[in-house]
Amino acid sequence: MLERLLILSAVLFCIGLYGALSRRHLIAVLISIEIMFNAVNIAFVAVSRYVTPAALRVGGGVTGPVEPLVLVGQSFALFVIVVAAAEVALGLALVIAMVRRKDTVDISEINLMRG
Amino acid sequence: MENLFQEVVFWMLAVITVGAALAVVHTQDMFRATLALVVSFLGVAGIFVLLNAEFIAVVQVLVYAGGVSVLVIFAVMVTRDVPEGNRNTRVQPLALVSAAGLLLALIYAVVEAQWTVLPDDLPGPVAAALVDSPAQLGQLLLNEFVLPFEIAGIVLLAAVVGALGLVRER
C-alpha cells in the first residue's frame, strides 16, 4: 500500500513538473506547482501513516508521549499547505501586476531583469 | 471484504486525481484547467481520508478546493482577454523527457527501497493517535512545532500584505 501511494505521489509530481516547465501561461505554471505541492503532501501523509512509528521504535531516544509523534508527517503536510496558500496569493498578485504593466501572461515575454 | 473496498476506492481516487492533473496540464482553456484542478484537489482529499488523515482532508478541501481555486478562478477571469501567444515553451520536449526520467528514477527508488511497513491492524497507541488526530495534531503544533507554527502565521501575514502591495493602484 505504501509503495503504490508513493508511486501515485511520484506520478502527480512529474505531471506537475512537466506542466510547470512546458506551459507558457503564467497561471498554468502556478497551478502546475500546486499539483506538485499536492503530490508531496500525499507522500508526507502516506509515510506518516505507514512508517513513522516503526522508526520511533528503532530510533529510541524519544522523551515524553510517543503518540503525537505519529502525526509528524501530517503536521508537515499542514505546513506545506500554509506555504502553498501564501505562494498562490503572492503568485496571483504578481500575475495581475504583470497584466497591468505589460498586458501579457506569457512567461517568455517577461524579461524585466534581463541584463 | 473491507480490504477489497479500500482497493477499489484507492484505484478510483488515483485514476480521478491523475486524470484531472493530466487535464490541468493539457487543457488549452485556463478556466477548464482550473476546474480540473479542483477535481484533482478533491481526489487528493479522498486519498487523505483513506490514509486516516481526516483533518488534513478537511483542510485540503477548505484551503485548496475552496480558497486557492477561487483565487485562481478570479485571476483567470481578470486575465481573460489578455493575448496568450504560443501554448508551450521551446523546452517542451526537454521538459517531457526530464519529467519522465525523474518519474522512472522515483519509481525505481520507491520499489527498491526496503520499507518497514506497519501491519494492517495498527498497534494500539498508534491507532488511538490516528483516531484522535485533530486533538493530537493540536498538541503537536503547540508543543514540538510551536516555532514553525508562529512563523507560518507571519509568513501568511507577509504574503497577504505583499499581495495587497503588489496589486495596489498607484
Interface residues (C-beta under 8 A of the other chain):
Chain A: M1 L2 E3 R4 L5 L6 I7 L8 A10 V11 L12 F13 C14 I15 G16 L17 Y18 G19 L21 S22 R23 R24 H25 I27 A28 L30 I31 S32 E34 I35 N38 N41 I42 V45 A46 S48 R49 Y50 V51 P53 A54 A55 V58 V66 E67 P68 L69 V70 L71 V72 Q74 S75 A77 L78 F79 I81 V82 V83 A84 A85 A86 E87 V88 A89 L90 L92 A93 L94 V95 I96 A97 V99 R100 D103 T104 V105 D106 I107 S108 E109
Chain B: F10 A14 T17 V18 A21 L22 V24 V25 M30 A33 T34 L37 S40 F41 V44 I47 F48 L51 N52 A53 F55 I56 V59 Q60 V63 Y64 G67 V68 L71 V72 F74 A75 V76 V78 T79 V82 P83 E84 G85 N86 R87 N88 T89 R90 V91 Q92 L94 A95 L96 S98 A99 A100 L102 L103 L106 I107 V110 V111 W115 T116 V117 L118 P123 P125 V126 A128 A129 L130 S133 Q136 L137 Q139 L140 L141 N143 E144 F145 P148 A152 V155 L156 A158 A159 V160 G162 A163 L164 L166 V167
